[in-house]
Amino acid sequence: MSRQSITFTEPNDAWLKSQVESKEYSSKSDVINDLIRQARRSNEEKELLRAKLISAEKSGFSQRTPQQIMAEAKGRLKNSGEKI
């Protein structure tokens, strides 16, 4: 694992200390690593969504009405057992 030296503003340092004091994390490094993991996961989700949107745009426009699309979506949810 690599070691880094970084400087925080007073409010950010106080927040980091409060996270450790709350026993949620064992160190400031744990807090920072968790924040980085969350940011990476968020970026991955955004990239996946972006790719899906690009794919949808390339597939063309639907001739179905919004009501038809909603009915189809509700049917899929009903068949999957999820609540609407």
mmCIF file of the N, C-alpha and C atoms, coordinates in Angstrom:
data_MODEL
# 
_entry.id   MODEL 
# 
loop_
_atom_site.group_PDB 
_atom_site.id 
_atom_site.type_symbol 
_atom_site.label_atom_id 
_atom_site.label_alt_id 
_atom_site.label_comp_id 
_atom_site.label_asym_id 
_atom_site.label_entity_id 
_atom_site.label_seq_id 
_atom_site.pdbx_PDB_ins_code 
_atom_site.Cartn_x 
_atom_site.Cartn_y 
_atom_site.Cartn_z 
_atom_site.occupancy 
_atom_site.B_iso_or_equiv 
_atom_site.pdbx_formal_charge 
_atom_site.auth_seq_id 
_atom_site.auth_comp_id 
_atom_site.auth_asym_id 
_atom_site.auth_atom_id 
_atom_site.pdbx_PDB_model_num 
ATOM 1   N N  . MET A 1 1  ? 0.851   -1.167  0.000   1.00 0.00 ? 1  MET A N  1 
ATOM 2   C CA . MET A 1 1  ? 0.000   0.000   0.000   1.00 0.00 ? 1  MET A CA 1 
ATOM 3   C C  . MET A 1 1  ? 0.901   1.235   0.000   1.00 0.00 ? 1  MET A C  1 
ATOM 4   N N  . SER A 1 2  ? 0.531   2.207   -0.814  1.00 0.00 ? 2  SER A N  1 
ATOM 5   C CA . SER A 1 2  ? 1.372   3.410   -0.872  1.00 0.00 ? 2  SER A CA 1 
ATOM 6   C C  . SER A 1 2  ? 0.925   4.429   0.169   1.00 0.00 ? 2  SER A C  1 
ATOM 7   N N  . ARG A 1 3  ? 1.873   5.194   0.655   1.00 0.00 ? 3  ARG A N  1 
ATOM 8   C CA . ARG A 1 3  ? 1.596   6.240   1.635   1.00 0.00 ? 3  ARG A CA 1 
ATOM 9   C C  . ARG A 1 3  ? 1.633   7.584   0.926   1.00 0.00 ? 3  ARG A C  1 
ATOM 10  N N  . GLN A 1 4  ? 0.729   8.465   1.318   1.00 0.00 ? 4  GLN A N  1 
ATOM 11  C CA . GLN A 1 4  ? 0.646   9.797   0.750   1.00 0.00 ? 4  GLN A CA 1 
ATOM 12  C C  . GLN A 1 4  ? 0.564   10.806  1.879   1.00 0.00 ? 4  GLN A C  1 
ATOM 13  N N  . SER A 1 5  ? 0.993   11.994  1.605   1.00 0.00 ? 5  SER A N  1 
ATOM 14  C CA . SER A 1 5  ? 0.835   13.080  2.558   1.00 0.00 ? 5  SER A CA 1 
ATOM 15  C C  . SER A 1 5  ? -0.088  14.108  1.915   1.00 0.00 ? 5  SER A C  1 
ATOM 16  N N  . ILE A 1 6  ? -1.217  14.387  2.570   1.00 0.00 ? 6  ILE A N  1 
ATOM 17  C CA . ILE A 1 6  ? -2.156  15.371  2.027   1.00 0.00 ? 6  ILE A CA 1 
ATOM 18  C C  . ILE A 1 6  ? -2.539  16.363  3.119   1.00 0.00 ? 6  ILE A C  1 
ATOM 19  N N  . THR A 1 7  ? -2.964  17.527  2.699   1.00 0.00 ? 7  THR A N  1 
ATOM 20  C CA . THR A 1 7  ? -3.349  18.585  3.624   1.00 0.00 ? 7  THR A CA 1 
ATOM 21  C C  . THR A 1 7  ? -4.849  18.831  3.488   1.00 0.00 ? 7  THR A C  1 
ATOM 22  N N  . PHE A 1 8  ? -5.527  19.010  4.627   1.00 0.00 ? 8  PHE A N  1 
ATOM 23  C CA . PHE A 1 8  ? -6.963  19.257  4.642   1.00 0.00 ? 8  PHE A CA 1 
ATOM 24  C C  . PHE A 1 8  ? -7.254  20.632  5.198   1.00 0.00 ? 8  PHE A C  1 
ATOM 25  N N  . THR A 1 9  ? -8.352  21.208  4.759   1.00 0.00 ? 9  THR A N  1 
ATOM 26  C CA . THR A 1 9  ? -8.825  22.439  5.390   1.00 0.00 ? 9  THR A CA 1 
ATOM 27  C C  . THR A 1 9  ? -9.308  22.074  6.791   1.00 0.00 ? 9  THR A C  1 
ATOM 28  N N  . GLU A 1 10 ? -9.416  23.073  7.653   1.00 0.00 ? 10 GLU A N  1 
ATOM 29  C CA . GLU A 1 10 ? -9.855  22.797  9.024   1.00 0.00 ? 10 GLU A CA 1 
ATOM 30  C C  . GLU A 1 10 ? -11.232 22.127  9.083   1.00 0.00 ? 10 GLU A C  1 
ATOM 31  N N  . PRO A 1 11 ? -12.224 22.607  8.310   1.00 0.00 ? 11 PRO A N  1 
ATOM 32  C CA . PRO A 1 11 ? -13.532 21.938  8.374   1.00 0.00 ? 11 PRO A CA 1 
ATOM 33  C C  . PRO A 1 11 ? -13.464 20.475  7.901   1.00 0.00 ? 11 PRO A C  1 
ATOM 34  N N  . ASN A 1 12 ? -12.690 20.213  6.865   1.00 0.00 ? 12 ASN A N  1 
ATOM 35  C CA . ASN A 1 12 ? -12.594 18.838  6.386   1.00 0.00 ? 12 ASN A CA 1 
ATOM 36  C C  . ASN A 1 12 ? -11.864 17.955  7.388   1.00 0.00 ? 12 ASN A C  1 
ATOM 37  N N  . ASP A 1 13 ? -10.825 18.480  8.012   1.00 0.00 ? 13 ASP A N  1 
ATOM 38  C CA . ASP A 1 13 ? -10.103 17.708  9.015   1.00 0.00 ? 13 ASP A CA 1 
ATOM 39  C C  . ASP A 1 13 ? -11.010 17.419  10.210  1.00 0.00 ? 13 ASP A C  1 
ATOM 40  N N  . ALA A 1 14 ? -11.787 18.397  10.620  1.00 0.00 ? 14 ALA A N  1 
ATOM 41  C CA . ALA A 1 14 ? -12.715 18.194  11.745  1.00 0.00 ? 14 ALA A CA 1 
ATOM 42  C C  . ALA A 1 14 ? -13.739 17.119  11.395  1.00 0.00 ? 14 ALA A C  1 
ATOM 43  N N  . TRP A 1 15 ? -14.224 17.147  10.162  1.00 0.00 ? 15 TRP A N  1 
ATOM 44  C CA . TRP A 1 15 ? -15.203 16.137  9.740   1.00 0.00 ? 15 TRP A CA 1 
ATOM 45  C C  . TRP A 1 15 ? -14.571 14.749  9.743   1.00 0.00 ? 15 TRP A C  1 
ATOM 46  N N  . LEU A 1 16 ? -13.358 14.640  9.210   1.00 0.00 ? 16 LEU A N  1 
ATOM 47  C CA . LEU A 1 16 ? -12.663 13.348  9.213   1.00 0.00 ? 16 LEU A CA 1 
ATOM 48  C C  . LEU A 1 16 ? -12.489 12.832  10.642  1.00 0.00 ? 16 LEU A C  1 
ATOM 49  N N  . LYS A 1 17 ? -12.061 13.708  11.547  1.00 0.00 ? 17 LYS A N  1 
ATOM 50  C CA . LYS A 1 17 ? -11.880 13.317  12.945  1.00 0.00 ? 17 LYS A CA 1 
ATOM 51  C C  . LYS A 1 17 ? -13.200 12.838  13.546  1.00 0.00 ? 17 LYS A C  1 
ATOM 52  N N  . SER A 1 18 ? -14.293 13.521  13.213  1.00 0.00 ? 18 SER A N  1 
ATOM 53  C CA . SER A 1 18 ? -15.599 13.126  13.764  1.00 0.00 ? 18 SER A CA 1 
ATOM 54  C C  . SER A 1 18 ? -16.016 11.746  13.266  1.00 0.00 ? 18 SER A C  1 
ATOM 55  N N  . GLN A 1 19 ? -15.654 11.409  12.032  1.00 0.00 ? 19 GLN A N  1 
ATOM 56  C CA . GLN A 1 19 ? -15.974 10.083  11.500  1.00 0.00 ? 19 GLN A CA 1 
ATOM 57  C C  . GLN A 1 19 ? -15.222 8.997   12.265  1.00 0.00 ? 19 GLN A C  1 
ATOM 58  N N  . VAL A 1 20 ? -13.974 9.273   12.600  1.00 0.00 ? 20 VAL A N  1 
ATOM 59  C CA . VAL A 1 20 ? -13.169 8.318   13.362  1.00 0.00 ? 20 VAL A CA 1 
ATOM 60  C C  . VAL A 1 20 ? -13.680 8.224   14.795  1.00 0.00 ? 20 VAL A C  1 
ATOM 61  N N  . GLU A 1 21 ? -13.995 9.370   15.383  1.00 0.00 ? 21 GLU A N  1 
ATOM 62  C CA . GLU A 1 21 ? -14.489 9.388   16.762  1.00 0.00 ? 21 GLU A CA 1 
ATOM 63  C C  . GLU A 1 21 ? -15.835 8.684   16.905  1.00 0.00 ? 21 GLU A C  1 
ATOM 64  N N  . SER A 1 22 ? -16.613 8.670   15.847  1.00 0.00 ? 22 SER A N  1 
ATOM 65  C CA . SER A 1 22 ? -17.920 8.014   15.894  1.00 0.00 ? 22 SER A CA 1 
ATOM 66  C C  . SER A 1 22 ? -17.791 6.492   15.837  1.00 0.00 ? 22 SER A C  1 
ATOM 67  N N  . LYS A 1 23 ? -16.566 6.011   15.655  1.00 0.00 ? 23 LYS A N  1 
ATOM 68  C CA . LYS A 1 23 ? -16.262 4.579   15.568  1.00 0.00 ? 23 LYS A CA 1 
ATOM 69  C C  . LYS A 1 23 ? -16.744 3.954   14.253  1.00 0.00 ? 23 LYS A C  1 
ATOM 70  N N  . GLU A 1 24 ? -17.175 4.806   13.329  1.00 0.00 ? 24 GLU A N  1 
ATOM 71  C CA . GLU A 1 24 ? -17.578 4.321   12.007  1.00 0.00 ? 24 GLU A CA 1 
ATOM 72  C C  . GLU A 1 24 ? -16.349 3.841   11.240  1.00 0.00 ? 24 GLU A C  1 
ATOM 73  N N  . TYR A 1 25 ? -15.232 4.505   11.462  1.00 0.00 ? 25 TYR A N  1 
ATOM 74  C CA . TYR A 1 25 ? -13.968 4.174   10.804  1.00 0.00 ? 25 TYR A CA 1 
ATOM 75  C C  . TYR A 1 25 ? -12.877 4.112   11.861  1.00 0.00 ? 25 TYR A C  1 
ATOM 76  N N  . SER A 1 26 ? -11.824 3.366   11.553  1.00 0.00 ? 26 SER A N  1 
ATOM 77  C CA . SER A 1 26 ? -10.745 3.240   12.528  1.00 0.00 ? 26 SER A CA 1 
ATOM 78  C C  . SER A 1 26 ? -9.658  4.296   12.336  1.00 0.00 ? 26 SER A C  1 
ATOM 79  N N  . SER A 1 27 ? -9.659  4.966   11.178  1.00 0.00 ? 27 SER A N  1 
ATOM 80  C CA . SER A 1 27 ? -8.641  5.996   10.934  1.00 0.00 ? 27 SER A CA 1 
ATOM 81  C C  . SER A 1 27 ? -9.117  6.936   9.829   1.00 0.00 ? 27 SER A C  1 
ATOM 82  N N  . LYS A 1 28 ? -8.432  8.066   9.714   1.00 0.00 ? 28 LYS A N  1 
ATOM 83  C CA . LYS A 1 28 ? -8.732  8.995   8.621   1.00 0.00 ? 28 LYS A CA 1 
ATOM 84  C C  . LYS A 1 28 ? -8.488  8.318   7.278   1.00 0.00 ? 28 LYS A C  1 
ATOM 85  N N  . SER A 1 29 ? -7.464  7.475   7.218   1.00 0.00 ? 29 SER A N  1 
ATOM 86  C CA . SER A 1 29 ? -7.173  6.766   5.968   1.00 0.00 ? 29 SER A CA 1 
ATOM 87  C C  . SER A 1 29 ? -8.345  5.892   5.541   1.00 0.00 ? 29 SER A C  1 
ATOM 88  N N  . ASP A 1 30 ? -8.994  5.238   6.515   1.00 0.00 ? 30 ASP A N  1 
ATOM 89  C CA . ASP A 1 30 ? -10.167 4.422   6.190   1.00 0.00 ? 30 ASP A CA 1 
ATOM 90  C C  . ASP A 1 30 ? -11.282 5.271   5.599   1.00 0.00 ? 30 ASP A C  1 
ATOM 91  N N  . VAL A 1 31 ? -11.482 6.460   6.161   1.00 0.00 ? 31 VAL A N  1 
ATOM 92  C CA . VAL A 1 31 ? -12.519 7.366   5.656   1.00 0.00 ? 31 VAL A CA 1 
ATOM 93  C C  . VAL A 1 31 ? -12.197 7.757   4.214   1.00 0.00 ? 31 VAL A C  1 
ATOM 94  N N  . ILE A 1 32 ? -10.966 8.175   3.970   1.00 0.00 ? 32 ILE A N  1 
ATOM 95  C CA . ILE A 1 32 ? -10.561 8.610   2.630   1.00 0.00 ? 32 ILE A CA 1 
ATOM 96  C C  . ILE A 1 32 ? -10.687 7.472   1.630   1.00 0.00 ? 32 ILE A C  1 
ATOM 97  N N  . ASN A 1 33 ? -10.222 6.276   2.003   1.00 0.00 ? 33 ASN A N  1 
ATOM 98  C CA . ASN A 1 33 ? -10.329 5.133   1.101   1.00 0.00 ? 33 ASN A CA 1 
ATOM 99  C C  . ASN A 1 33 ? -11.781 4.809   0.781   1.00 0.00 ? 33 ASN A C  1 
ATOM 100 N N  . ASP A 1 34 ? -12.668 4.905   1.782   1.00 0.00 ? 34 ASP A N  1 
ATOM 101 C CA . ASP A 1 34 ? -14.084 4.651   1.540   1.00 0.00 ? 34 ASP A CA 1 
ATOM 102 C C  . ASP A 1 34 ? -14.677 5.701   0.605   1.00 0.00 ? 34 ASP A C  1 
ATOM 103 N N  . LEU A 1 35 ? -14.318 6.970   0.803   1.00 0.00 ? 35 LEU A N  1 
ATOM 104 C CA . LEU A 1 35 ? -14.809 8.026   -0.084  1.00 0.00 ? 35 LEU A CA 1 
ATOM 105 C C  . LEU A 1 35 ? -14.329 7.807   -1.522  1.00 0.00 ? 35 LEU A C  1 
ATOM 106 N N  . ILE A 1 36 ? -13.096 7.382   -1.675  1.00 0.00 ? 36 ILE A N  1 
ATOM 107 C CA . ILE A 1 36 ? -12.577 7.106   -3.023  1.00 0.00 ? 36 ILE A CA 1 
ATOM 108 C C  . ILE A 1 36 ? -13.318 5.939   -3.651  1.00 0.00 ? 36 ILE A C  1 
ATOM 109 N N  . ARG A 1 37 ? -13.571 4.869   -2.878  1.00 0.00 ? 37 ARG A N  1 
ATOM 110 C CA . ARG A 1 37 ? -14.334 3.730   -3.409  1.00 0.00 ? 37 ARG A CA 1 
ATOM 111 C C  . ARG A 1 37 ? -15.719 4.178   -3.858  1.00 0.00 ? 37 ARG A C  1 
ATOM 112 N N  . GLN A 1 38 ? -16.377 5.009   -3.046  1.00 0.00 ? 38 GLN A N  1 
ATOM 113 C CA . GLN A 1 38 ? -17.708 5.502   -3.399  1.00 0.00 ? 38 GLN A CA 1 
ATOM 114 C C  . GLN A 1 38 ? -17.667 6.328   -4.678  1.00 0.00 ? 38 GLN A C  1 
ATOM 115 N N  . ALA A 1 39 ? -16.667 7.181   -4.801  1.00 0.00 ? 39 ALA A N  1 
ATOM 116 C CA . ALA A 1 39 ? -16.538 8.017   -6.001  1.00 0.00 ? 39 ALA A CA 1 
ATOM 117 C C  . ALA A 1 39 ? -16.287 7.145   -7.232  1.00 0.00 ? 39 ALA A C  1 
ATOM 118 N N  . ARG A 1 40 ? -15.435 6.139   -7.089  1.00 0.00 ? 40 ARG A N  1 
ATOM 119 C CA . ARG A 1 40 ? -15.152 5.245   -8.221  1.00 0.00 ? 40 ARG A CA 1 
ATOM 120 C C  . ARG A 1 40 ? -16.410 4.494   -8.636  1.00 0.00 ? 40 ARG A C  1 
ATOM 121 N N  . ARG A 1 41 ? -17.166 3.983   -7.656  1.00 0.00 ? 41 ARG A N  1 
ATOM 122 C CA . ARG A 1 41 ? -18.408 3.259   -7.941  1.00 0.00 ? 41 ARG A CA 1 
ATOM 123 C C  . ARG A 1 41 ? -19.409 4.186   -8.634  1.00 0.00 ? 41 ARG A C  1 
ATOM 124 N N  . SER A 1 42 ? -19.501 5.427   -8.153  1.00 0.00 ? 42 SER A N  1 
ATOM 125 C CA . SER A 1 42 ? -20.399 6.398   -8.758  1.00 0.00 ? 42 SER A CA 1 
ATOM 126 C C  . SER A 1 42 ? -20.011 6.675   -10.206 1.00 0.00 ? 42 SER A C  1 
ATOM 127 N N  . ASN A 1 43 ? -18.717 6.834   -10.453 1.00 0.00 ? 43 ASN A N  1 
ATOM 128 C CA . ASN A 1 43 ? -18.249 7.069   -11.825 1.00 0.00 ? 43 ASN A CA 1 
ATOM 129 C C  . ASN A 1 43 ? -18.560 5.887   -12.725 1.00 0.00 ? 43 ASN A C  1 
ATOM 130 N N  . GLU A 1 44 ? -18.392 4.667   -12.207 1.00 0.00 ? 44 GLU A N  1 
ATOM 131 C CA . GLU A 1 44 ? -18.704 3.476   -12.993 1.00 0.00 ? 44 GLU A CA 1 
ATOM 132 C C  . GLU A 1 44 ? -20.185 3.435   -13.343 1.00 0.00 ? 44 GLU A C  1 
ATOM 133 N N  . GLU A 1 45 ? -21.042 3.779   -12.369 1.00 0.00 ? 45 GLU A N  1 
ATOM 134 C CA . GLU A 1 45 ? -22.484 3.798   -12.612 1.00 0.00 ? 45 GLU A CA 1 
ATOM 135 C C  . GLU A 1 45 ? -22.842 4.855   -13.651 1.00 0.00 ? 45 GLU A C  1 
ATOM 136 N N  . LYS A 1 46 ? -22.205 6.026   -13.563 1.00 0.00 ? 46 LYS A N  1 
ATOM 137 C CA . LYS A 1 46 ? -22.468 7.087   -14.545 1.00 0.00 ? 46 LYS A CA 1 
ATOM 138 C C  . LYS A 1 46 ? -22.046 6.656   -15.936 1.00 0.00 ? 46 LYS A C  1 
ATOM 139 N N  . GLU A 1 47 ? -20.897 5.999   -16.050 1.00 0.00 ? 47 GLU A N  1 
ATOM 140 C CA . GLU A 1 47 ? -20.420 5.535   -17.357 1.00 0.00 ? 47 GLU A CA 1 
ATOM 141 C C  . GLU A 1 47 ? -21.355 4.477   -17.934 1.00 0.00 ? 47 GLU A C  1 
ATOM 142 N N  . LEU A 1 48 ? -21.857 3.578   -17.086 1.00 0.00 ? 48 LEU A N  1 
ATOM 143 C CA . LEU A 1 48 ? -22.800 2.569   -17.543 1.00 0.00 ? 48 LEU A CA 1 
ATOM 144 C C  . LEU A 1 48 ? -24.082 3.230   -18.038 1.00 0.00 ? 48 LEU A C  1 
ATOM 145 N N  . LEU A 1 49 ? -24.583 4.184   -17.276 1.00 0.00 ? 49 LEU A N  1 
ATOM 146 C CA . LEU A 1 49 ? -25.794 4.906   -17.677 1.00 0.00 ? 49 LEU A CA 1 
ATOM 147 C C  . LEU A 1 49 ? -25.562 5.668   -18.975 1.00 0.00 ? 49 LEU A C  1 
ATOM 148 N N  . ARG A 1 50 ? -24.415 6.312   -19.087 1.00 0.00 ? 50 ARG A N  1 
ATOM 149 C CA . ARG A 1 50 ? -24.083 7.051   -20.310 1.00 0.00 ? 50 ARG A CA 1 
ATOM 150 C C  . ARG A 1 50 ? -24.064 6.105   -21.518 1.00 0.00 ? 50 ARG A C  1 
ATOM 151 N N  . ALA A 1 51 ? -23.461 4.936   -21.362 1.00 0.00 ? 51 ALA A N  1 
ATOM 152 C CA . ALA A 1 51 ? -23.400 3.960   -22.444 1.00 0.00 ? 51 ALA A CA 1 
ATOM 153 C C  . ALA A 1 51 ? -24.797 3.482   -22.826 1.00 0.00 ? 51 ALA A C  1 
ATOM 154 N N  . LYS A 1 52 ? -25.648 3.264   -21.825 1.00 0.00 ? 52 LYS A N  1 
ATOM 155 C CA . LYS A 1 52 ? -27.023 2.832   -22.113 1.00 0.00 ? 52 LYS A CA 1 
ATOM 156 C C  . LYS A 1 52 ? -27.799 3.926   -22.850 1.00 0.00 ? 52 LYS A C  1 
ATOM 157 N N  . LEU A 1 53 ? -27.599 5.185   -22.438 1.00 0.00 ? 53 LEU A N  1 
ATOM 158 C CA . LEU A 1 53 ? -28.287 6.290   -23.105 1.00 0.00 ? 53 LEU A CA 1 
ATOM 159 C C  . LEU A 1 53 ? -27.828 6.426   -24.557 1.00 0.00 ? 53 LEU A C  1 
ATOM 160 N N  . ILE A 1 54 ? -26.542 6.282   -24.789 1.00 0.00 ? 54 ILE A N  1 
ATOM 161 C CA . ILE A 1 54 ? -26.016 6.365   -26.154 1.00 0.00 ? 54 ILE A CA 1 
ATOM 162 C C  . ILE A 1 54 ? -26.590 5.232   -26.994 1.00 0.00 ? 54 ILE A C  1 
ATOM 163 N N  . SER A 1 55 ? -26.628 4.032   -26.423 1.00 0.00 ? 55 SER A N  1 
ATOM 164 C CA . SER A 1 55 ? -27.198 2.885   -27.130 1.00 0.00 ? 55 SER A CA 1 
ATOM 165 C C  . SER A 1 55 ? -28.675 3.112   -27.443 1.00 0.00 ? 55 SER A C  1 
ATOM 166 N N  . ALA A 1 56 ? -29.404 3.663   -26.481 1.00 0.00 ? 56 ALA A N  1 
ATOM 167 C CA . ALA A 1 56 ? -30.832 3.931   -26.688 1.00 0.00 ? 56 ALA A CA 1 
ATOM 168 C C  . ALA A 1 56 ? -31.038 4.964   -27.782 1.00 0.00 ? 56 ALA A C  1 
ATOM 169 N N  . GLU A 1 57 ? -30.208 6.006   -27.797 1.00 0.00 ? 57 GLU A N  1 
ATOM 170 C CA . GLU A 1 57 ? -30.325 7.029   -28.841 1.00 0.00 ? 57 GLU A CA 1 
ATOM 171 C C  . GLU A 1 57 ? -30.072 6.427   -30.214 1.00 0.00 ? 57 GLU A C  1 
ATOM 172 N N  . LYS A 1 58 ? -29.118 5.542   -30.305 1.00 0.00 ? 58 LYS A N  1 
ATOM 173 C CA . LYS A 1 58 ? -28.777 4.932   -31.586 1.00 0.00 ? 58 LYS A CA 1 
ATOM 174 C C  . LYS A 1 58 ? -29.842 3.951   -32.068 1.00 0.00 ? 58 LYS A C  1 
ATOM 175 N N  . SER A 1 59 ? -30.646 3.437   -31.130 1.00 0.00 ? 59 SER A N  1 
ATOM 176 C CA . SER A 1 59 ? -31.660 2.448   -31.511 1.00 0.00 ? 59 SER A CA 1 
ATOM 177 C C  . SER A 1 59 ? -32.877 3.092   -32.165 1.00 0.00 ? 59 SER A C  1 
ATOM 178 N N  . GLY A 1 60 ? -33.001 4.392   -32.084 1.00 0.00 ? 60 GLY A N  1 
ATOM 179 C CA . GLY A 1 60 ? -34.111 5.080   -32.735 1.00 0.00 ? 60 GLY A CA 1 
ATOM 180 C C  . GLY A 1 60 ? -35.245 5.376   -31.774 1.00 0.00 ? 60 GLY A C  1 
ATOM 181 N N  . PHE A 1 61 ? -36.277 5.994   -32.321 1.00 0.00 ? 61 PHE A N  1 
ATOM 182 C CA . PHE A 1 61 ? -37.417 6.391   -31.519 1.00 0.00 ? 61 PHE A CA 1 
ATOM 183 C C  . PHE A 1 61 ? -38.487 5.317   -31.530 1.00 0.00 ? 61 PHE A C  1 
ATOM 184 N N  . SER A 1 62 ? -39.212 5.230   -30.448 1.00 0.00 ? 62 SER A N  1 
ATOM 185 C CA . SER A 1 62 ? -40.296 4.262   -30.315 1.00 0.00 ? 62 SER A CA 1 
ATOM 186 C C  . SER A 1 62 ? -41.567 4.837   -30.936 1.00 0.00 ? 62 SER A C  1 
ATOM 187 N N  . GLN A 1 63 ? -42.371 3.965   -31.476 1.00 0.00 ? 63 GLN A N  1 
ATOM 188 C CA . GLN A 1 63 ? -43.672 4.365   -32.004 1.00 0.00 ? 63 GLN A CA 1 
ATOM 189 C C  . GLN A 1 63 ? -44.774 4.166   -30.958 1.00 0.00 ? 63 GLN A C  1 
ATOM 190 N N  . ARG A 1 64 ? -44.379 3.620   -29.793 1.00 0.00 ? 64 ARG A N  1 
ATOM 191 C CA . ARG A 1 64 ? -45.365 3.360   -28.745 1.00 0.00 ? 64 ARG A CA 1 
ATOM 192 C C  . ARG A 1 64 ? -45.683 4.652   -27.993 1.00 0.00 ? 64 ARG A C  1 
ATOM 193 N N  . THR A 1 65 ? -46.876 4.691   -27.436 1.00 0.00 ? 65 THR A N  1 
ATOM 194 C CA . THR A 1 65 ? -47.289 5.838   -26.618 1.00 0.00 ? 65 THR A CA 1 
ATOM 195 C C  . THR A 1 65 ? -46.700 5.678   -25.214 1.00 0.00 ? 65 THR A C  1 
ATOM 196 N N  . PRO A 1 66 ? -46.639 6.780   -24.473 1.00 0.00 ? 66 PRO A N  1 
ATOM 197 C CA . PRO A 1 66 ? -46.172 6.652   -23.084 1.00 0.00 ? 66 PRO A CA 1 
ATOM 198 C C  . PRO A 1 66 ? -47.016 5.661   -22.277 1.00 0.00 ? 66 PRO A C  1 
ATOM 199 N N  . GLN A 1 67 ? -48.308 5.610   -22.543 1.00 0.00 ? 67 GLN A N  1 
ATOM 200 C CA . GLN A 1 67 ? -49.189 4.683   -21.830 1.00 0.00 ? 67 GLN A CA 1 
ATOM 201 C C  . GLN A 1 67 ? -48.828 3.231   -22.161 1.00 0.00 ? 67 GLN A C  1 
ATOM 202 N N  . GLN A 1 68 ? -48.504 2.949   -23.421 1.00 0.00 ? 68 GLN A N  1 
ATOM 203 C CA . GLN A 1 68 ? -48.110 1.595   -23.805 1.00 0.00 ? 68 GLN A CA 1 
ATOM 204 C C  . GLN A 1 68 ? -46.791 1.201   -23.142 1.00 0.00 ? 68 GLN A C  1 
ATOM 205 N N  . ILE A 1 69 ? -45.874 2.134   -23.106 1.00 0.00 ? 69 ILE A N  1 
ATOM 206 C CA . ILE A 1 69 ? -44.579 1.867   -22.475 1.00 0.00 ? 69 ILE A CA 1 
ATOM 207 C C  . ILE A 1 69 ? -44.774 1.597   -20.988 1.00 0.00 ? 69 ILE A C  1 
ATOM 208 N N  . MET A 1 70 ? -45.604 2.400   -20.316 1.00 0.00 ? 70 MET A N  1 
ATOM 209 C CA . MET A 1 70 ? -45.867 2.218   -18.891 1.00 0.00 ? 70 MET A CA 1 
ATOM 210 C C  . MET A 1 70 ? -46.531 0.869   -18.636 1.00 0.00 ? 70 MET A C  1 
ATOM 211 N N  . ALA A 1 71 ? -47.493 0.503   -19.456 1.00 0.00 ? 71 ALA A N  1 
ATOM 212 C CA . ALA A 1 71 ? -48.176 -0.784  -19.283 1.00 0.00 ? 71 ALA A CA 1 
ATOM 213 C C  . ALA A 1 71 ? -47.193 -1.938  -19.440 1.00 0.00 ? 71 ALA A C  1 
ATOM 214 N N  . GLU A 1 72 ? -46.312 -1.833  -20.417 1.00 0.00 ? 72 GLU A N  1 
ATOM 215 C CA . GLU A 1 72 ? -45.313 -2.885  -20.619 1.00 0.00 ? 72 GLU A CA 1 
ATOM 216 C C  . GLU A 1 72 ? -44.367 -2.984  -19.421 1.00 0.00 ? 72 GLU A C  1 
ATOM 217 N N  . ALA A 1 73 ? -43.934 -1.835  -18.911 1.00 0.00 ? 73 ALA A N  1 
ATOM 218 C CA . ALA A 1 73 ? -43.036 -1.824  -17.753 1.00 0.00 ? 73 ALA A CA 1 
ATOM 219 C C  . ALA A 1 73 ? -43.724 -2.424  -16.529 1.00 0.00 ? 73 ALA A C  1 
ATOM 220 N N  . LYS A 1 74 ? -44.979 -2.068  -16.304 1.00 0.00 ? 74 LYS A N  1 
ATOM 221 C CA . LYS A 1 74 ? -45.724 -2.624  -15.172 1.00 0.00 ? 74 LYS A CA 1 
ATOM 222 C C  . LYS A 1 74 ? -45.896 -4.128  -15.330 1.00 0.00 ? 74 LYS A C  1 
ATOM 223 N N  . GLY A 1 75 ? -46.126 -4.575  -16.567 1.00 0.00 ? 75 GLY A N  1 
ATOM 224 C CA . GLY A 1 75 ? -46.248 -6.009  -16.827 1.00 0.00 ? 75 GLY A CA 1 
ATOM 225 C C  . GLY A 1 75 ? -44.964 -6.751  -16.510 1.00 0.00 ? 75 GLY A C  1 
ATOM 226 N N  . ARG A 1 76 ? -43.836 -6.159  -16.874 1.00 0.00 ? 76 ARG A N  1 
ATOM 227 C CA . ARG A 1 76 ? -42.546 -6.784  -16.572 1.00 0.00 ? 76 ARG A CA 1 
ATOM 228 C C  . ARG A 1 76 ? -42.321 -6.876  -15.064 1.00 0.00 ? 76 ARG A C  1 
ATOM 229 N N  . LEU A 1 77 ? -42.644 -5.783  -14.355 1.00 0.00 ? 77 LEU A N  1 
ATOM 230 C CA . LEU A 1 77 ? -42.493 -5.801  -12.902 1.00 0.00 ? 77 LEU A CA 1 
ATOM 231 C C  . LEU A 1 77 ? -43.407 -6.834  -12.257 1.00 0.00 ? 77 LEU A C  1 
ATOM 232 N N  . LYS A 1 78 ? -44.638 -6.913  -12.733 1.00 0.00 ? 78 LYS A N  1 
ATOM 233 C CA . LYS A 1 78 ? -45.597 -7.864  -12.188 1.00 0.00 ? 78 LYS A CA 1 
ATOM 234 C C  . LYS A 1 78 ? -45.103 -9.284  -12.399 1.00 0.00 ? 78 LYS A C  1 
ATOM 235 N N  . ASN A 1 79 ? -44.570 -9.567  -13.567 1.00 0.00 ? 79 ASN A N  1 
ATOM 236 C CA . ASN A 1 79 ? -44.055 -10.907 -13.873 1.00 0.00 ? 79 ASN A CA 1 
ATOM 237 C C  . ASN A 1 79 ? -42.795 -11.227 -13.087 1.00 0.00 ? 79 ASN A C  1 
ATOM 238 N N  . SER A 1 80 ? -42.042 -10.214 -12.712 1.00 0.00 ? 80 SER A N  1 
ATOM 239 C CA . SER A 1 80 ? -40.800 -10.447 -11.960 1.00 0.00 ? 80 SER A CA 1 
ATOM 240 C C  . SER A 1 80 ? -41.067 -10.588 -10.467 1.00 0.00 ? 80 SER A C  1 
ATOM 241 N N  . GLY A 1 81 ? -42.287 -10.244 -10.026 1.00 0.00 ? 81 GLY A N  1 
ATOM 242 C CA . GLY A 1 81 ? -42.624 -10.341 -8.619  1.00 0.00 ? 81 GLY A CA 1 
ATOM 243 C C  . GLY A 1 81 ? -42.292 -9.104  -7.813  1.00 0.00 ? 81 GLY A C  1 
ATOM 244 N N  . GLU A 1 82 ? -41.728 -8.088  -8.452  1.00 0.00 ? 82 GLU A N  1 
ATOM 245 C CA . GLU A 1 82 ? -41.415 -6.847  -7.740  1.00 0.00 ? 82 GLU A CA 1 
ATOM 246 C C  . GLU A 1 82 ? -42.674 -6.023  -7.560  1.00 0.00 ? 82 GLU A C  1 
ATOM 247 N N  . LYS A 1 83 ? -42.675 -5.188  -6.513  1.00 0.00 ? 83 LYS A N  1 
ATOM 248 C CA . LYS A 1 83 ? -43.813 -4.321  -6.267  1.00 0.00 ? 83 LYS A CA 1 
ATOM 249 C C  . LYS A 1 83 ? -43.705 -3.071  -7.114  1.00 0.00 ? 83 LYS A C  1 
ATOM 250 N N  . ILE A 1 84 ? -44.833 -2.577  -7.554  1.00 0.00 ? 84 ILE A N  1 
ATOM 251 C CA . ILE A 1 84 ? -44.893 -1.379  -8.392  1.00 0.00 ? 84 ILE A CA 1 
ATOM 252 C C  . ILE A 1 84 ? -45.030 -0.154  -7.530  1.00 0.00 ? 84 ILE A C  1 
# 
